[in-house]
Amino acid sequence: MAYDLITMGRIGVDLYPLQTGVPLPQVTSFGKFLGGSATNVAVAASRLGRRTAVITRTGDDPFGTYLHEALQGFGVDDRWVTPVPGLPTPVTFCEIFPPDDFPLYFYRQPKAPDLEIDAHELDLDAIREASIFWVTGTGLSEEPSRTATLAALAHRAKAGTTVFDLDWRPMFWSDPATARPFYEEALRHTTVAVGNLDEVEVATGVREPHAAARALLDAGVELAVVKQGPKGVLAVNSSGESAEVPPLPVNVLNGLGAGDAFGGSLCHGLLNGWNLEKIMRHANAAGAIVASRLECSSAMPTPDEIDSAIAAGAVK
């Protein structure tokens, strides 16, 4: 049976403070959680009842074992999560200063195992058969992951829905100025592009939301989703339909996992064939719920929680 969603990209361990408003040097207790954007998207969609899997790599170490156990606990197929001898599983720390300051500290040296995904090890048939295939900009930042990502996209050849999460993390690139040609190549093979204002500017050179959405459509996608922060989200498709939806009111505790919850819900809505406005309202609500919670993966909402937030008009 084909998967509803296969994601490909980052995985790691999130070590998040259990104290808010405290600088990292003074934090005394942390929680350990499954992390990594592409992985969290698979978790979010699984929480909504979808059959999901992730393609990524870990270290051959106890943290890698933990990530397999966590994936299995969340119902995400881990058959394509493989160890890389000699490289440690990445960990990520953050500081929590609600409502809008959450510095991230990535420990991905000497190299993150998820950038060692090799094209020759991919199950290209499974990738092509999945209803949705999701890749990220980080996967383009280094070899062999870059070639593997582009090979997977080329083999899929826009079968079903192919999502490119623009996922701009300049610290992962040895020379951030070289990124745009690889983004442009990925866009040629994808049907949906998702990104915030910084990310769409990296991909297209355009920052104004409506112009950026048009540039993404001109680059070859069928649906452009531009996140505008406090102004909400803009979605425009190649048929000329558009939806601009404001954010759902929420008391933010930790905004770091909201985008991944949004992504899982976006996939769920696309699979359901919903109209653009319904997809965006559902995805916004999913993101808002996670923003009200400390963790990312284990905070992903259920369908009932999302429906309740939409009905209430806010996250209570």
Protein Blocks (a to p, Z undefined) as FASTA:
>chain_A
ZZfbdcedddddddddfbehiafklpcbdcdddedjklmmmmmmmmnopacddddddddd
fklmmmmmmmmmnopafklcccdehiacdddddddddfkbccddddfbfbdfklmccfkl
pcfklmmmpmbdcddfklmmpcfklmmmmmmmmmnnopajadddfkpafklpfblmlmmm
mmmmmmmmpcbdcddfklmmmmnopablklmmmmmmmnopabdcddehjnopadddfkop
acdddddddddfblmlmmmmmmmmmmmmmmnopafklmmmmmmmmmmmmmmpmblmlmpc
cfklmmmmmmnopaZZ
